């Protein structure tokens, strides 16, 4: 589950990480009030950032032509005007696709005087099954680019999960960033706080980019998380009620939200051949087979190991809401699951949804004969297939017809 | 014969009184597996299906029944504790079926397992089957949720991250007259107890395994690691398949571990590494047995 920047910063602040002062808001009046407070506190400039789960916000363009989802403002009136322009408006960035994303929330915060920028992330190292901290002296840029052009700038540290991050390790990372003097201590404290956030919040990833040395009004320096991205391990949400409430359904595809209500795992793709499969591995392999025979999958859909008639019907309804779909492939290997139950589900769903699209069904496994009979005598038009390859070939040619 | 479990392996089930655990324990008993004990704290003295005694702790169950392997069906919030209890009781093999265990719990479990004699398979896996020689492979050892009847006793080892895709491969083998020594589902999570490589090493050392099918999917680099080892060390023919060629980067495809991130874990890279290691990679999921037959 992805979090917004303001939510990420709330969690970080709770774990002792220095973040620029600021507040989220959903109206232009609130935006003005937050800005006024920041100006009264002595800040010369505020930054306003749209809160969407997508990168490239600064360079995005709103559908009405208004440019940029990140703005620096010197007056509360300016903040008010820009909030008015952005809230409720839809922005297109390099990551949103053409449809863009509607803006519901803004973060209004103090604009820090940045001295230098770094990169910091905590994630799982899958090879060792240990937490991995990554820092880079090149901040504010895409880390994958740094990995390619200047890999020596990235320093990695695996943490023993039973001991946790040690103070000397955090200090060494701070030094690796080129920090000196007192900043080594504040840098180490921040790195320790970020690691603690990752661990205690069950995050999949915490990324601070940029992590900055900033200048205070009195000329002294401190280190702060100027931007932050956090994603949370969905399996852990049962023990983080507060974080679970941060889920923003506006940021998730409508059909995927609908599917999750029925415990279906659905991901919309761009093709026109829909598929309905039991098991994640088999579902991926089915998509691959469709592609192999020249088709383009419209979705990933795993109905799980013990799908019911209701789930199959819901799955059909979700598939049919995608207007690109030209043909449907049902691929079931009923291991323990009774093929006849699935067949009954398919028939009920086809009837209930008044299905007119070509439907190819491949059933294999437990009680398959009864399942095939159910399909044959159902009166619905469908094409049967012997194996996955056969099914994929048939559905691709139907979609192209 | 076989790896990890034999038809006479004594198995206990943690979470035997839950509906999921109970149903699959019943199926394992019907398959002829030696399910000798169940564990549900607070339910000692009860019996599962008038046949399997239930204990409060794994240690008691092991002492009374002589079980050497455990199947874990405990719900996610309690699963890590169940695994550690099984490890502490000295079991040789722990198979965690549970789906949805938080990654942090598994990081801790994996660290605690360091240096332990216990082998963990899973979590989020279909389990292990060593087929028996009876009708529809009856009499084998079935730990987990795989359909027993699709198997056939023989000499092909199967290792996979996915459930139904494993059944697909096993069924293709059986239909082609190729039986299996052992089929191991290592699970789709990003912190697995055992990797492809761990299992392939066991197959390589098993005199009764003649050929191997390795099924992988996008995410991580376990398949590449296995391929590199196979290239240098494996004495047996290996066929394989990688699911997820068409998966979009950054999206998690059902399994927690099936995600391409930062340009890593693509199907292309895995297939390339496997072909480089001399592994016969099936072009479509329908040709997994065929790919192996070509090189046997």
Boltz contact constraints between the chains, C-beta under 6 A:
constraints:
  - contact:
      token1: [A, 126]
      token2: [B, 190]
      max_distance: 6.0
  - contact:
      token1: [A, 126]
      token2: [B, 220]
      max_distance: 6.0
  - contact:
      token1: [A, 129]
      token2: [B, 107]
      max_distance: 6.0
  - contact:
      token1: [A, 129]
      token2: [B, 110]
      max_distance: 6.0
  - contact:
      token1: [A, 129]
      token2: [B, 191]
      max_distance: 6.0
  - contact:
      token1: [A, 144]
      token2: [B, 262]
      max_distance: 6.0
  - contact:
      token1: [A, 161]
      token2: [B, 107]
      max_distance: 6.0
  - contact:
      token1: [A, 161]
      token2: [B, 108]
      max_distance: 6.0
  - contact:
      token1: [A, 161]
      token2: [B, 111]
      max_distance: 6.0
  - contact:
      token1: [A, 162]
      token2: [B, 111]
      max_distance: 6.0
  - contact:
      token1: [A, 202]
      token2: [B, 102]
      max_distance: 6.0
  - contact:
      token1: [A, 202]
      token2: [B, 104]
      max_distance: 6.0
  - contact:
      token1: [A, 233]
      token2: [B, 102]
      max_distance: 6.0
  - contact:
      token1: [A, 233]
      token2: [B, 103]
      max_distance: 6.0
  - contact:
      token1: [A, 235]
      token2: [B, 100]
      max_distance: 6.0
  - contact:
      token1: [A, 235]
      token2: [B, 102]
      max_distance: 6.0
  - contact:
      token1: [A, 236]
      token2: [B, 102]
      max_distance: 6.0
  - contact:
      token1: [A, 265]
      token2: [B, 254]
      max_distance: 6.0
  - contact:
      token1: [A, 267]
      token2: [B, 251]
      max_distance: 6.0
  - contact:
      token1: [A, 278]
      token2: [B, 164]
      max_distance: 6.0
  - contact:
      token1: [A, 279]
      token2: [B, 163]
      max_distance: 6.0
  - contact:
      token1: [A, 279]
      token2: [B, 164]
      max_distance: 6.0
  - contact:
      token1: [A, 280]
      token2: [B, 254]
      max_distance: 6.0
  - contact:
      token1: [A, 280]
      token2: [B, 255]
      max_distance: 6.0
  - contact:
      token1: [A, 281]
      token2: [B, 162]
      max_distance: 6.0
  - contact:
      token1: [A, 281]
      token2: [B, 165]
      max_distance: 6.0
  - contact:
      token1: [A, 281]
      token2: [B, 217]
      max_distance: 6.0
  - contact:
      token1: [A, 281]
      token2: [B, 243]
      max_distance: 6.0
  - contact:
      token1: [A, 282]
      token2: [B, 164]
      max_distance: 6.0
  - contact:
      token1: [A, 282]
      token2: [B, 165]
      max_distance: 6.0
  - contact:
      token1: [A, 284]
      token2: [B, 243]
      max_distance: 6.0
  - contact:
      token1: [A, 284]
      token2: [B, 244]
      max_distance: 6.0
  - contact:
      token1: [A, 284]
      token2: [B, 247]
      max_distance: 6.0
  - contact:
      token1: [A, 284]
      token2: [B, 253]
      max_distance: 6.0
  - contact:
      token1: [A, 285]
      token2: [B, 165]
      max_distance: 6.0
  - contact:
      token1: [A, 285]
      token2: [B, 243]
      max_distance: 6.0
  - contact:
      token1: [A, 285]
      token2: [B, 285]
      max_distance: 6.0
  - contact:
      token1: [A, 287]
      token2: [B, 246]
      max_distance: 6.0
  - contact:
      token1: [A, 288]
      token2: [B, 245]
      max_distance: 6.0
  - contact:
      token1: [A, 288]
      token2: [B, 246]
      max_distance: 6.0
  - contact:
      token1: [A, 289]
      token2: [B, 284]
      max_distance: 6.0
  - contact:
      token1: [A, 289]
      token2: [B, 285]
      max_distance: 6.0
  - contact:
      token1: [A, 291]
      token2: [B, 246]
      max_distance: 6.0
  - contact:
      token1: [A, 292]
      token2: [B, 284]
      max_distance: 6.0
  - contact:
      token1: [A, 297]
      token2: [B, 246]
      max_distance: 6.0
  - contact:
      token1: [A, 300]
      token2: [B, 253]
      max_distance: 6.0
  - contact:
      token1: [A, 302]
      token2: [B, 254]
      max_distance: 6.0
  - contact:
      token1: [A, 333]
      token2: [B, 164]
      max_distance: 6.0
  - contact:
      token1: [A, 333]
      token2: [B, 167]
      max_distance: 6.0
  - contact:
      token1: [A, 333]
      token2: [B, 168]
      max_distance: 6.0
  - contact:
      token1: [A, 335]
      token2: [B, 147]
      max_distance: 6.0
  - contact:
      token1: [A, 335]
      token2: [B, 167]
      max_distance: 6.0
  - contact:
      token1: [A, 336]
      token2: [B, 147]
      max_distance: 6.0
  - contact:
      token1: [A, 387]
      token2: [B, 286]
      max_distance: 6.0
  - contact:
      token1: [A, 388]
      token2: [B, 285]
      max_distance: 6.0
  - contact:
      token1: [A, 388]
      token2: [B, 286]
      max_distance: 6.0
  - contact:
      token1: [A, 389]
      token2: [B, 284]
      max_distance: 6.0
  - contact:
      token1: [A, 389]
      token2: [B, 286]
      max_distance: 6.0
